[in-house]
């Protein structure tokens, strides 16, 4: 029952799964993010490997700071929220279809790109909120630990 008392161990398991999924072939080589007038182009394999390293980094931070965290409930919310959002990224990774017959004059393609970008923006925003919650857990725990 070590897992229930220390939920951050789920991060290692999920990190391994994300890392292994980066080696599976997919019909999409790159992901394009359009934010205002800037285009960001990332290879999907590199994105998944970065997410895997990020999860391992979170696990290391939890190993060093678990004794001073404010609440185990906030830890559960952060870990499950982070894993759920990375699962959404995985679903987008394997769910996107590379249409070789893209017609720039077709309004449906523009709407599909716009919807995907909107969904990606929401996922990134929720991911950032989850990480801010993690930082709050650490800082509030340190303040409480110093007050004792």
ZADO-1210 file (C-alpha; in nm, 4 decimals, padded with zeros to 6 digits):
<atoms>
<atom x="00.0000" y="00.0000" z="00.0000" code="UNK" pos="1"/>
<atom x="00.2995" y="00.2252" z="-00.0519" code="UNK" pos="2"/>
<atom x="00.1281" y="00.3617" z="-00.3625" code="UNK" pos="3"/>
<atom x="-00.1694" y="00.4964" z="-00.1686" code="UNK" pos="4"/>
<atom x="00.0516" y="00.6725" z="00.0824" code="UNK" pos="5"/>
<atom x="00.2882" y="00.8127" z="-00.1821" code="UNK" pos="6"/>
<atom x="00.0981" y="00.8725" z="-00.5068" code="UNK" pos="7"/>
<atom x="00.3947" y="01.0304" z="-00.6814" code="UNK" pos="8"/>
<atom x="00.5272" y="00.6826" z="-00.7638" code="UNK" pos="9"/>
<atom x="00.2634" y="00.6772" z="-01.0377" code="UNK" pos="10"/>
<atom x="00.4734" y="00.9388" z="-01.2160" code="UNK" pos="11"/>
<atom x="00.7549" y="00.6877" z="-01.2787" code="UNK" pos="12"/>
<atom x="00.5201" y="00.4267" z="-01.4222" code="UNK" pos="13"/>
<atom x="00.3508" y="00.6804" z="-01.6455" code="UNK" pos="14"/>
<atom x="00.6875" y="00.8258" z="-01.7499" code="UNK" pos="15"/>
<atom x="00.7989" y="00.4862" z="-01.8721" code="UNK" pos="16"/>
<atom x="00.4760" y="00.4392" z="-02.0677" code="UNK" pos="17"/>
<atom x="00.5043" y="00.7823" z="-02.2306" code="UNK" pos="18"/>
<atom x="00.8687" y="00.7201" z="-02.3180" code="UNK" pos="19"/>
<atom x="00.7874" y="00.3844" z="-02.4768" code="UNK" pos="20"/>
<atom x="00.4973" y="00.5339" z="-02.6734" code="UNK" pos="21"/>
<atom x="00.7364" y="00.7814" z="-02.8355" code="UNK" pos="22"/>
<atom x="00.8880" y="00.4901" z="-03.0297" code="UNK" pos="23"/>
<atom x="00.5586" y="00.3733" z="-03.1810" code="UNK" pos="24"/>
<atom x="00.5152" y="00.4860" z="-03.5387" code="UNK" pos="25"/>
<atom x="00.2490" y="00.7411" z="-03.6071" code="UNK" pos="26"/>
<atom x="00.1309" y="00.9037" z="-03.9247" code="UNK" pos="27"/>
<atom x="00.2051" y="01.2502" z="-03.7851" code="UNK" pos="28"/>
<atom x="00.5714" y="01.3466" z="-03.7664" code="UNK" pos="29"/>
<atom x="00.5348" y="01.6992" z="-03.6280" code="UNK" pos="30"/>
<atom x="00.2877" y="01.9052" z="-03.4321" code="UNK" pos="31"/>
<atom x="00.2331" y="02.2650" z="-03.5356" code="UNK" pos="32"/>
<atom x="00.1140" y="02.5160" z="-03.2767" code="UNK" pos="33"/>
<atom x="-00.0109" y="02.8519" z="-03.3973" code="UNK" pos="34"/>
<atom x="-00.0072" y="03.1132" z="-03.1225" code="UNK" pos="35"/>
<atom x="-00.0942" y="03.4567" z="-03.2558" code="UNK" pos="36"/>
<atom x="00.1546" y="03.5135" z="-03.5392" code="UNK" pos="37"/>
<atom x="00.4092" y="03.2538" z="-03.4316" code="UNK" pos="38"/>
<atom x="00.4314" y="02.8935" z="-03.5464" code="UNK" pos="39"/>
<atom x="00.5920" y="02.6340" z="-03.3194" code="UNK" pos="40"/>
<atom x="00.6847" y="02.3060" z="-03.4868" code="UNK" pos="41"/>
<atom x="00.7709" y="02.0109" z="-03.2629" code="UNK" pos="42"/>
<atom x="00.8380" y="01.6517" z="-03.3518" code="UNK" pos="43"/>
<atom x="00.5966" y="01.4306" z="-03.1643" code="UNK" pos="44"/>
<atom x="00.8650" y="01.1871" z="-03.0509" code="UNK" pos="45"/>
<atom x="01.0651" y="01.4685" z="-02.8939" code="UNK" pos="46"/>
<atom x="00.7546" y="01.6081" z="-02.7261" code="UNK" pos="47"/>
<atom x="00.6739" y="01.2707" z="-02.5706" code="UNK" pos="48"/>
<atom x="01.0333" y="01.2195" z="-02.4562" code="UNK" pos="49"/>
<atom x="01.0308" y="01.5665" z="-02.3008" code="UNK" pos="50"/>
<atom x="00.7059" y="01.4838" z="-02.1182" code="UNK" pos="51"/>
<atom x="00.8638" y="01.1617" z="-01.9926" code="UNK" pos="52"/>
<atom x="01.1653" y="01.3513" z="-01.8593" code="UNK" pos="53"/>
<atom x="00.9312" y="01.6082" z="-01.7043" code="UNK" pos="54"/>
<atom x="00.7439" y="01.3353" z="-01.5172" code="UNK" pos="55"/>
<atom x="01.0719" y="01.1912" z="-01.3898" code="UNK" pos="56"/>
<atom x="01.1726" y="01.5395" z="-01.2760" code="UNK" pos="57"/>
<atom x="00.8462" y="01.5775" z="-01.0847" code="UNK" pos="58"/>
<atom x="00.9046" y="01.2395" z="-00.9235" code="UNK" pos="59"/>
<atom x="01.2510" y="01.3494" z="-00.8103" code="UNK" pos="60"/>
<atom x="01.1128" y="01.6729" z="-00.6657" code="UNK" pos="61"/>
<atom x="00.8476" y="01.4749" z="-00.4796" code="UNK" pos="62"/>
<atom x="01.1144" y="01.2407" z="-00.3409" code="UNK" pos="63"/>
<atom x="01.3046" y="01.5335" z="-00.1931" code="UNK" pos="64"/>
<atom x="01.0079" y="01.7410" z="-00.0722" code="UNK" pos="65"/>
<atom x="00.7436" y="01.4876" z="00.0284" code="UNK" pos="66"/>
<atom x="00.8013" y="01.5321" z="00.4019" code="UNK" pos="67"/>
<atom x="00.7348" y="01.9077" z="00.3896" code="UNK" pos="68"/>
<atom x="00.4310" y="01.9138" z="00.1598" code="UNK" pos="69"/>
<atom x="00.1169" y="02.0787" z="00.2905" code="UNK" pos="70"/>
<atom x="-00.1403" y="01.8144" z="00.2021" code="UNK" pos="71"/>
<atom x="-00.1561" y="01.4631" z="00.0653" code="UNK" pos="72"/>
<atom x="-00.4902" y="01.5497" z="-00.0980" code="UNK" pos="73"/>
<atom x="-00.3282" y="01.8289" z="-00.2998" code="UNK" pos="74"/>
<atom x="-00.0572" y="01.5822" z="-00.3986" code="UNK" pos="75"/>
<atom x="-00.3210" y="01.3395" z="-00.5265" code="UNK" pos="76"/>
<atom x="-00.4957" y="01.6179" z="-00.7208" code="UNK" pos="77"/>
<atom x="-00.1680" y="01.7299" z="-00.8756" code="UNK" pos="78"/>
<atom x="-00.0464" y="01.3825" z="-00.9681" code="UNK" pos="79"/>
<atom x="-00.3800" y="01.2657" z="-01.1106" code="UNK" pos="80"/>
<atom x="-00.4359" y="01.5984" z="-01.2877" code="UNK" pos="81"/>
<atom x="-00.0910" y="01.5891" z="-01.4447" code="UNK" pos="82"/>
<atom x="-00.1312" y="01.2286" z="-01.5553" code="UNK" pos="83"/>
<atom x="-00.4785" y="01.2951" z="-01.6954" code="UNK" pos="84"/>
<atom x="-00.3566" y="01.5905" z="-01.8977" code="UNK" pos="85"/>
<atom x="-00.0587" y="01.3959" z="-02.0307" code="UNK" pos="86"/>
<atom x="-00.3007" y="01.1179" z="-02.1218" code="UNK" pos="87"/>
<atom x="-00.4986" y="01.3776" z="-02.3200" code="UNK" pos="88"/>
<atom x="-00.1773" y="01.4730" z="-02.5003" code="UNK" pos="89"/>
<atom x="-00.1181" y="01.1038" z="-02.5774" code="UNK" pos="90"/>
<atom x="-00.4715" y="01.0718" z="-02.7128" code="UNK" pos="91"/>
<atom x="-00.4144" y="01.3747" z="-02.9338" code="UNK" pos="92"/>
<atom x="-00.0834" y="01.2240" z="-03.0457" code="UNK" pos="93"/>
<atom x="-00.2354" y="00.8942" z="-03.1543" code="UNK" pos="94"/>
<atom x="-00.5722" y="01.0379" z="-03.2559" code="UNK" pos="95"/>
<atom x="-00.4624" y="01.3010" z="-03.5043" code="UNK" pos="96"/>
<atom x="-00.4790" y="01.1951" z="-03.8639" code="UNK" pos="97"/>
<atom x="-00.2414" y="01.3243" z="-04.1275" code="UNK" pos="98"/>
<atom x="-00.4608" y="01.4029" z="-04.4242" code="UNK" pos="99"/>
<atom x="-00.2508" y="01.4012" z="-04.7414" code="UNK" pos="100"/>
<atom x="-00.5291" y="01.5677" z="-04.9376" code="UNK" pos="101"/>
<atom x="-00.5260" y="01.9006" z="-04.7552" code="UNK" pos="102"/>
<atom x="-00.6900" y="02.1691" z="-04.9604" code="UNK" pos="103"/>
<atom x="-00.6129" y="02.5169" z="-04.8259" code="UNK" pos="104"/>
<atom x="-00.9392" y="02.6466" z="-04.9727" code="UNK" pos="105"/>
<atom x="-01.1460" y="02.3930" z="-04.7799" code="UNK" pos="106"/>
<atom x="-01.3140" y="02.5536" z="-04.4788" code="UNK" pos="107"/>
<atom x="-01.3407" y="02.2214" z="-04.2909" code="UNK" pos="108"/>
<atom x="-00.9620" y="02.1874" z="-04.2700" code="UNK" pos="109"/>
<atom x="-00.9339" y="02.5358" z="-04.1226" code="UNK" pos="110"/>
<atom x="-01.2049" y="02.4560" z="-03.8677" code="UNK" pos="111"/>
<atom x="-01.0325" y="02.1293" z="-03.7739" code="UNK" pos="112"/>
<atom x="-00.6994" y="02.3066" z="-03.7209" code="UNK" pos="113"/>
<atom x="-00.8720" y="02.5769" z="-03.5174" code="UNK" pos="114"/>
<atom x="-01.0504" y="02.3206" z="-03.2995" code="UNK" pos="115"/>
<atom x="-00.7279" y="02.1250" z="-03.2426" code="UNK" pos="116"/>
<atom x="-00.5422" y="02.4426" z="-03.1482" code="UNK" pos="117"/>
<atom x="-00.8203" y="02.5431" z="-02.9097" code="UNK" pos="118"/>
<atom x="-00.8152" y="02.2003" z="-02.7447" code="UNK" pos="119"/>
<atom x="-00.4352" y="02.2104" z="-02.7212" code="UNK" pos="120"/>
<atom x="-00.4494" y="02.5541" z="-02.5595" code="UNK" pos="121"/>
<atom x="-00.6987" y="02.4339" z="-02.2976" code="UNK" pos="122"/>
<atom x="-00.4836" y="02.1278" z="-02.2191" code="UNK" pos="123"/>
<atom x="-00.1733" y="02.3447" z="-02.1806" code="UNK" pos="124"/>
<atom x="-00.3594" y="02.5911" z="-01.9570" code="UNK" pos="125"/>
<atom x="-00.4906" y="02.3135" z="-01.7304" code="UNK" pos="126"/>
<atom x="-00.1439" y="02.1599" z="-01.7221" code="UNK" pos="127"/>
<atom x="00.0050" y="02.4907" z="-01.6069" code="UNK" pos="128"/>
<atom x="-00.2625" y="02.5330" z="-01.3400" code="UNK" pos="129"/>
<atom x="-00.1829" y="02.1851" z="-01.2129" code="UNK" pos="130"/>
<atom x="00.1862" y="02.2740" z="-01.1853" code="UNK" pos="131"/>
<atom x="00.1036" y="02.5975" z="-01.0014" code="UNK" pos="132"/>
<atom x="-00.0966" y="02.3870" z="-00.7557" code="UNK" pos="133"/>
<atom x="00.2151" y="02.1737" z="-00.7029" code="UNK" pos="134"/>
<atom x="00.4249" y="02.4829" z="-00.6312" code="UNK" pos="135"/>
<atom x="00.1589" y="02.6046" z="-00.3876" code="UNK" pos="136"/>
<atom x="00.1733" y="02.2694" z="-00.2075" code="UNK" pos="137"/>
<atom x="00.5501" y="02.2990" z="-00.1667" code="UNK" pos="138"/>
<atom x="00.5575" y="02.6657" z="-00.0626" code="UNK" pos="139"/>
<atom x="00.2661" y="02.6378" z="00.1811" code="UNK" pos="140"/>
<atom x="00.4191" y="02.3217" z="00.3265" code="UNK" pos="141"/>
<atom x="00.7529" y="02.4975" z="00.3752" code="UNK" pos="142"/>
<atom x="00.5805" y="02.7899" z="00.5471" code="UNK" pos="143"/>
<atom x="00.3898" y="02.5509" z="00.7736" code="UNK" pos="144"/>
<atom x="00.7077" y="02.3480" z="00.8402" code="UNK" pos="145"/>
<atom x="00.9021" y="02.6633" z="00.9357" code="UNK" pos="146"/>
<atom x="00.6191" y="02.7816" z="01.1643" code="UNK" pos="147"/>
<atom x="00.6550" y="02.4678" z="01.3779" code="UNK" pos="148"/>
</atoms>
